[in-house]
């Protein structure tokens, strides 16, 4: 690439960065996980537009280090190759002067990027990297930056992030705050957590554009997918149906897949691009955990804020998705795992485990007022607790609170979802 074109693009990016610094952002929990003093590359991974760049920018600004910035998800420098990165480095020194930290945004767009990253690490340059594909985290980083990276997963706004942005206090739980938090959750459960939705006037158009970018840039372009209509049909079906079991036989028939291998690849692509997330069935047997996975959208905004979407309006399903995503956030920070439980007619939404030790059982339901629903939720939770040998049981509801003791003697805590989300959970 012509170095003059490159310089103009990086100058424009620096100008964009200065404008970005003047905007108001909420500080998120994950900022604290980025260690600016570490010699390891700090890698922030997650779905597009979840706020990765802003998170890194906030962390860099708060640490007051000298840094330079490149965004590789920029049409002005599309086509950059590994051999161009020395020119990029030269231009950065010209624009920023000396720097100790290098912020490389959406670095996975450069084939062979890891060779450059390793060279920078050998030169004692502190690296902050972002990417929108979990293959960058699970595959490429593991093989190319072995032992030289620290990863941070970033999902869209949690409910606490949402409240911080809206300047709603999450504690103490006074009568006023309880009412404000309940109202805020009613908005959050419908809107979702993508940061730009906080100011976006046309959420469906926004989500359609985001979905298109993920499917085309992060999946089709990267994996050379030929049957794009089949891929789009599968995406929309899973997002409309979630949360639900993935039944491969039904999906193969519905979308005319010729082999389970091809379907498995497509499902892997959707997971790696952070469009969906999967949960395995709780079992001590690996064979059982490997089949019968449940599928969740990566944010409730994906469930029906799309053109021609026919997602069920069941608020309970959205609540279940929100609880799962929150458990996933918390589980990552303490190296725990999240499963669902199902045996015969008894079901529980989630079991959180620390290795082979179960820490908590969770049920999610909109309301416990119906006696039939109440008995079903308690029965499923107790069955899961027995199977997992766990005594901490929570039923998350829209508004009910209290405790109940099951016939078997298990004490079950009932909490409004907004209160549980603000409390930091119990696992």
C-alpha positions in Angstrom: 0.0 0.0 0.0 1.2 3.5 -0.8 2.6 4.9 2.4 1.0 8.3 1.7 -2.5 6.8 1.6 -1.6 4.8 4.7 -0.5 8.0 6.5 -3.7 9.8 5.6 -5.8 7.0 6.9 -4.0 6.7 10.2 -4.1 10.4 10.7 -7.9 10.3 10.2 -8.0 7.4 12.7 -6.2 9.5 15.3 -8.6 12.3 14.7 -11.5 9.9 15.1 -9.9 8.7 18.3 -9.6 12.2 19.7 -13.3 12.8 19.0 -14.2 9.5 20.7 -12.3 10.5 23.8 -14.7 13.4 24.3 -17.8 11.2 24.4 -19.4 9.9 27.6 -18.8 6.3 28.3 -19.6 4.1 31.3 -16.7 2.2 32.8 -17.2 -1.6 32.7 -16.0 -4.3 35.0 -13.8 -5.8 32.3 -11.5 -2.8 32.2 -9.9 -3.9 35.4 -8.9 -7.2 33.7 -6.6 -5.4 31.2 -3.1 -5.2 32.7 -1.2 -2.4 31.0 2.0 -3.4 32.9 2.1 -7.0 31.7 4.5 -8.2 29.0 1.7 -10.4 27.7 -0.5 -9.3 24.9 -3.9 -8.1 26.3 -6.5 -9.5 24.0 -10.2 -8.4 24.1 -12.5 -10.7 22.2 -16.2 -10.6 21.6 -19.1 -9.9 19.2 -18.9 -6.9 16.9 -20.0 -3.6 18.4 -20.0 -4.9 22.0 -17.7 -2.0 23.0 -14.3 -3.7 22.7 -12.5 -0.6 21.3 -14.1 1.7 23.9 -13.1 -0.7 26.7 -9.5 -0.7 25.6 -9.5 3.1 25.0 -10.8 3.7 28.5 -8.2 1.3 30.0 -5.4 3.0 28.1 -6.5 6.5 29.0 -6.9 5.6 32.7 -3.4 4.1 32.8 -1.9 7.3 31.3 0.5 5.4 29.1 1.8 6.5 25.7 0.1 4.6 23.0 -0.5 4.4 19.3 -3.7 3.1 17.6 -4.6 1.3 14.4 -8.1 0.1 13.4 -7.8 -2.6 10.7 -11.6 -2.8 10.2 -11.3 0.3 8.0 -12.1 0.3 4.2 -9.4 2.9 3.7 -6.7 0.4 4.6 -8.5 -2.7 3.3 -6.0 -5.0 1.6 -3.2 -4.4 4.0 -0.8 -7.4 4.2 1.7 -8.6 6.7 4.5 -7.1 4.6 2.8 -3.6 5.0 2.9 -3.7 8.8 6.5 -2.2 9.1 5.1 0.8 7.1 2.2 1.0 9.5 4.7 1.0 12.4 6.8 3.7 10.7 3.8 5.9 10.2 2.6 5.4 13.8 6.0 6.7 15.1 5.7 9.7 12.8 2.2 10.5 14.0 2.4 9.6 17.7 6.1 9.9 18.5 7.6 7.4 20.9 5.1 5.0 22.5 5.2 2.1 24.9 1.8 0.6 24.1 0.3 -0.4 20.7 -3.5 -0.7 20.3 -4.3 -2.9 17.3 -8.1 -3.0 16.7 -9.6 -6.0 14.8 -6.2 -7.4 14.2 -7.5 -10.7 12.8 -8.2 -9.0 9.5 -4.4 -9.3 8.7 -3.3 -12.7 7.6 -0.3 -13.7 9.6 -0.8 -10.9 12.1 0.7 -13.1 14.9 4.2 -12.8 13.4 4.1 -9.1 13.7 2.6 -9.3 17.2 5.3 -11.7 18.4 8.0 -9.3 17.0 6.5 -6.4 18.9 6.4 -8.4 22.1 10.1 -9.3 21.7 10.8 -5.6 21.3 9.0 -5.0 24.7 6.1 -3.1 23.1 3.0 -3.7 25.2 0.2 -4.9 23.0 -3.6 -4.4 23.3 -5.5 -6.4 20.7 -9.2 -6.8 19.8 -11.0 -9.3 17.6 -14.5 -10.2 16.7 -14.0 -13.9 16.2 -13.4 -16.5 19.0 -11.2 -18.5 16.6 -8.6 -15.7 17.2 -8.9 -16.6 20.9 -9.2 -20.3 20.9 -7.2 -21.4 17.9 -4.8 -18.8 16.6 -3.7 -17.3 19.9 -3.2 -20.7 21.4 -0.9 -21.8 18.6 0.8 -18.5 17.7 1.1 -16.6 21.0 1.5 -19.6 23.3 1.9 -18.4 26.8 2.3 -14.8 25.7 -1.3 -13.5 25.9 -4.0 -12.7 28.4 -7.6 -12.9 27.1 -10.7 -10.9 28.2 -14.1 -11.8 26.8 -16.5 -8.9 26.3 -20.3 -9.4 25.8 -22.7 -6.5 25.2 -23.8 -4.4 28.2 -24.8 -6.2 31.3 -27.7 -4.8 33.2 -25.3 -3.1 35.6 -23.5 -1.5 32.6 -26.9 -0.5 31.2 -27.8 1.2 34.5 -24.5 2.9 34.7 -24.9 4.4 31.3 -28.4 5.5 32.2 -27.1 6.9 35.5 -29.4 4.7 37.6 -28.0 3.7 41.0 -27.8 0.0 41.5 -27.5 0.3 45.3 -28.6 0.7 48.0 -32.0 -0.8 47.3 -34.2 2.0 48.6 -37.9 2.1 47.6 -37.1 4.7 45.0 -34.2 2.7 43.5 -36.1 -0.5 43.5 -38.8 1.1 41.3 -36.3 2.7 39.0 -34.3 -0.5 38.6 -37.5 -2.5 37.9 -38.4 0.0 35.2 -34.9 0.0 33.8 -35.0 -3.8 33.5 -38.3 -3.6 31.6 -36.4 -1.5 29.0 -33.3 -3.6 29.0 -35.2 -6.9 28.5 -36.7 -5.5 25.2 -33.8 -3.4 24.0 -30.8 -5.5 24.8 -27.2 -4.5 25.6 -25.4 -3.4 22.4 -24.0 0.0 23.5 -25.0 1.9 20.4 -28.6 0.9 20.9 -28.6 3.4 23.9 -28.9 6.2 21.3 -30.1 4.4 18.2 -33.5 5.5 17.0 -34.0 2.5 14.6 -32.9 -0.6 16.5 -34.1 -3.0 13.8 -32.1 -1.3 11.1 -29.1 -1.3 13.4 -29.4 -5.0 14.3 -29.9 -5.9 10.6 -26.7 -4.1 9.7 -24.8 -5.7 12.5 -26.1 -9.2 11.6 -25.1 -8.6 7.9 -21.5 -7.5 8.9 -21.1 -10.5 11.2 -22.3 -13.0 8.6 -20.4 -11.5 5.6 -17.2 -10.3 7.3 -16.7 -12.7 10.1 -18.1 -15.8 8.6 -18.6 -15.9 4.8 -15.5 -13.9 3.9 -13.3 -15.7 6.5 -14.5 -19.3 5.9 -15.4 -19.0 2.2 -19.0 -20.1 2.8 -20.7 -20.7 -0.6 -24.3 -21.2 0.5 -25.0 -17.9 2.0 -28.8 -18.2 1.8 -28.6 -21.4 3.8 -26.4 -19.8 6.4 -28.7 -16.8 6.7 -31.7 -19.1 7.0 -30.0 -21.0 9.8 -29.0 -17.8 11.6 -32.5 -16.4 11.6 -34.1 -19.7 12.6 -31.8 -20.2 15.6 -32.2 -16.6 16.8 -35.9 -16.8 16.5 -36.1 -20.1 18.3 -33.6 -19.4 21.1 -33.3 -20.5 23.8 -33.9 -24.0 22.5 -32.3 -27.4 22.0 -30.1 -27.9 18.9 -31.6 -30.9 17.2 -29.3 -31.6 14.2 -31.6 -34.0 12.5 -34.4 -31.4 12.3 -32.0 -28.7 11.1 -30.6 -30.9 8.4 -34.1 -31.6 7.1 -35.2 -28.0 7.4 -32.2 -26.5 5.5 -31.3 -29.5 3.3 -27.8 -30.1 4.6 -26.1 -33.1 3.0 -24.1 -34.0 6.0 -23.8 -33.4 9.7 -20.2 -32.3 9.1 -21.4 -29.3 7.1 -24.1 -28.4 9.6 -21.5 -28.8 12.4 -19.2 -26.4 10.6 -22.0 -23.8 10.2 -22.9 -24.0 13.9 -19.2 -23.6 14.8 -18.9 -20.5 12.6 -22.0 -18.9 14.4 -20.5 -19.7 17.8 -17.0 -18.4 16.8 -18.5 -15.2 15.5 -20.4 -14.7 18.8 -23.9 -14.8 17.2 -24.9 -17.7 19.4 -23.7 -19.4 22.5 -24.2 -23.0 23.5 -24.8 -24.8 26.8 -24.1 -28.5 27.4 -26.3 -30.8 29.4 -25.1 -31.5 33.0 -23.6 -34.9 33.3 -20.5 -36.6 34.6 -20.3 -38.5 31.3 -18.5 -36.6 28.5 -20.6 -38.4 25.9 -23.8 -36.9 27.3 -22.3 -33.4 27.6 -21.2 -33.6 23.9 -24.8 -33.9 22.6 -28.0 -32.2 23.1 -26.7 -28.6 23.5 -29.0 -25.6 24.0 -28.6 -22.5 21.9 -28.8 -18.9 23.2 -28.6 -15.6 21.4 -25.6 -13.5 22.3 -27.9 -10.7 23.3 -31.7 -10.4 23.5 -31.6 -7.7 20.9 -30.8 -10.5 18.4 -34.0 -12.4 19.3 -36.5 -10.1 17.6 -35.0 -6.7 16.7 -34.5 -7.9 13.1 -36.5 -7.4 10.0 -38.9 -10.3 9.3 -38.2 -11.8 12.7 -40.9 -13.9 14.3 -39.3 -14.4 17.7 -41.7 -15.4 20.5 -42.6 -12.4 22.7 -42.2 -14.7 25.8 -40.5 -12.4 28.3 -39.5 -15.5 30.3 -37.3 -16.7 27.4 -35.6 -13.3 27.3 -35.1 -13.4 31.0 -33.5 -16.8 30.7 -31.2 -15.5 28.1 -30.1 -12.6 30.2 -29.5 -14.8 33.2 -27.4 -17.2 31.1 -25.3 -14.3 29.7 -24.7 -12.9 33.1 -23.7 -16.3 34.5 -21.3 -16.7 31.5 -19.7 -13.3 32.3 -19.2 -14.3 35.9 -18.2 -17.9 35.2 -15.3 -16.7 32.9 -13.7 -14.6 35.6 -13.6 -17.5 38.1 -13.0 -20.4 35.7 -16.5 -21.9 36.2 -18.8 -23.7 33.8 -22.5 -23.4 33.1 -24.7 -26.4 32.2 -28.5 -27.1 31.9 -30.2 -30.0 33.6 -32.8 -32.3 32.2 -33.8 -35.8 33.3 -37.1 -37.4 32.4 -39.7 -34.7 33.2 -37.6 -32.6 35.5 -35.6 -29.6 34.1 -33.5 -26.8 35.5 -32.2 -23.9 33.5 -28.7 -23.8 34.8 -26.1 -25.5 37.1 -22.9 -23.6 37.7 -19.9 -25.8 38.4 -16.4 -25.3 39.6 -14.7 -28.3 38.0 -16.8 -31.3 39.1 -18.3 -29.4 42.1 -21.7 -27.8 41.6 -21.9 -24.3 43.1 -25.5 -23.2 42.4 -28.7 -24.2 40.6 -30.8 -21.6 38.8 -34.4 -21.6 37.5 -35.8 -18.6 35.6 -39.5 -17.9 35.3 -41.5 -14.8 34.7 -43.9 -15.5 37.6 -44.5 -18.1 40.4 -48.1 -17.0 40.9 -49.6 -20.0 39.0 -49.5 -23.0 41.3 -48.8 -25.4 38.5 -45.8 -23.3 37.4 -44.6 -23.0 40.9 -44.6 -26.7 41.5 -42.8 -27.4 38.2 -40.0 -24.9 38.8 -39.4 -26.1 42.3 -39.5 -29.8 41.3 -36.9 -29.1 38.5 -34.7 -27.1 40.7 -34.7 -29.7 43.5 -34.1 -32.6 41.0 -31.0 -30.7 39.7 -29.8 -30.0 43.2 -30.0 -33.6 44.1 -28.3 -34.8 41.0 -25.5 -32.2 41.4 -25.3 -32.6 45.2 -25.8 -28.8 45.6 -27.7 -26.9 48.2 -27.7 -23.4 46.8 -30.9 -23.0 44.7 -32.2 -19.8 43.2 -35.4 -19.1 41.3 -35.1 -15.8 39.4 -38.5 -14.1 38.7 -39.7 -10.8 37.3 -40.8 -9.3 40.6 -41.3 -12.0 43.4 -38.9 -12.3 46.3 -38.6 -14.5 49.4 -37.6 -18.0 50.3 -39.4 -21.3 50.1 -38.6 -24.7 51.6 -39.2 -27.8 49.4 -40.8 -31.0 50.7 -37.3 -32.5 50.6 -36.0 -29.8 52.9 -34.1 -27.6 50.3 -34.3 -23.9 51.0 -34.8 -22.0 47.7 -34.1 -18.3 47.3 -36.5 -16.4 45.1 -35.2 -13.1 43.7 -36.4 -10.4 41.2 -34.1 -10.6 38.2 -33.0 -7.0 38.4 -32.0 -7.4 42.1 -30.0 -10.6 41.3 -28.3 -8.9 38.4 -27.3 -5.9 40.6 -26.2 -8.1 43.5 -23.5 -9.8 41.6 -25.0 -13.2 41.8 -24.4 -15.9 44.3 -22.2 -18.4 42.4 
